[in-house]
Amino acid sequence: MPFGGLTVLLGGDFRQVLPVVPKEGREGTVAASLSKSYLWQECKVYTLLENMRVERDVSTISVEGKVLNFKDWILNVGNGLQHAYDLDGSGDFSWIKIPEELLVSYSGDPNKAIVDEIYMDLQERHGSIDYLRERAILTPLNENVGKINREVLGRLPGDCTVYRSSDSICKGSCNNAADDILYPPEFLNSLKYSGVPNHELEMKVGVPIMLLRNLNPKKGLCNGTRLIVTRCYRILIEALIITGNKSGEKTYIPGICMSPADKTMPFVLKRKQFPIAVCYAMTINKSQGQTLKNVGLYLPNPAFGHGQIYVAISRVTSPSGLRILCVNEDEKYAGYTKNVVYHEIFNDIVPNNLSEP
């Protein structure tokens, strides 16, 4: 019997980002999802009916002349039911109109514009825990996350403390005696991987950070936990936890050895660095599970994965806290963004199998 006959609760939302399968396209991603597993026929589906994140009695929004409840708009985007257009003539009807009240207009540098919108009073409140806890900028790619974080760091008073990693090749991953010559430290330092901090980390006291690894779940130090830096030591970072059930507690973060899951290189990189990232901005995928009052969705390029737009817009508690900036050089795309939804992922969630909890 599956799971030895034990009752197992599997929680999740098929509207959100699906499993990441390297070097696989849409079919491979859908095939790796729970609803395509042989276990799915043994499952009974229960649905949650009320959005507990969105505040009650929030203002409505206007989409293409129609007044919509904010919760309903979020669900329409997540289910792929929001009216979509084929703006590029490719036959891909995935471009949706963004409500006017959520759009950010800009001239000049879009990075500066979205930072001004979300961190408008940063100079006066950069040390406020509540101010930092309730806001973030979300964007699809790590490259843009780094640019925004550098933009915000440059506005803060004080000097940066720079922490540099110690990079080497895991000796058990290859047997080539010439590896140290083929892959010098300068080359290893230049490598960037998702989920692994970069060679150089710039820190200042008062900066919000996010853990990239589970360090001590009992003490609230889990992957995704957000903290504020309170002191920078040479081999330790002192920080205050600002999310989770250990919020308000002080902790110390050491440097640890990490290796990326990426297998494209002929060796395994071993990087000793603090398992953290500055989180004035974060990727949309990394924001899953977070609740924020102010979210800036920054789209220098359209979202590329299933559910990314839904995840971003569903992090906020009200429409007044959501601002969206799209960088579209072509005028015909102004006010529109791409909403990627794999409709086939919902096929196995049969309506007559749904029950109220």
Secondary structure, 3 states (H helix, E strand, C coil): CHHHHCCCCCCCCCCCCCCCCCCCCHHHHHHCCHHHCHHHHHCCEECCCCCCCCCCCCCCEEECCEEECHHHHHHHHHHCCCCEECCCCCCCCCEEECCHHHECCCCCCHHHHHHHHHCCCHHHHCCCHHHHHCEEEEECCHHHHHHHHHHHHCCCCCCCEEEECEEEECHHHCCCCCHHHHCCHHHHHHCCECCECCCEEEECCCCEEEECCCCEHHHCECCCCEEEEEEECCCEEEEEECCCCCCCCEEEEECEEECCCCCCCCCCEEEEECCEEECCEEECHHHCCCCECEEEEEECCCCCCCCHHHHHHCCECCHHHEEEEECCCCHHHCCEEECCCCHHHHCCCCHHHEECC
